[in-house]
């Protein structure tokens, strides 16, 4: 089971941020926590048996709580959000594409 840090590292690949110069771990971690919340809205079945338990933000060392096949979808969400804060028009198009990949990846 991957950790949240490992999922952040997957999100860094298309961002060309291996050295963590552009995006702080805390920023990407926040995006991943939002992605998990969004995944629970789109796919409530992912919370089977935990419906009454409120979601608490995870830290970098915590295990990724979704099935392993959704790692890329969550990383795509974080990548899309990171691209959305950049000001270039090309990044806006990339952000939209990554957000669509997230939604598609949940199905």
PyMOL commands that set and color helices and strands:
alter all, ss='L'
color gray80, all
select helices_A, chain A and resi 4-15+25-42+44-47+68-85+89-105
alter helices_A, ss='H'
color red, helices_A
deselect
rebuild
show_as cartoon
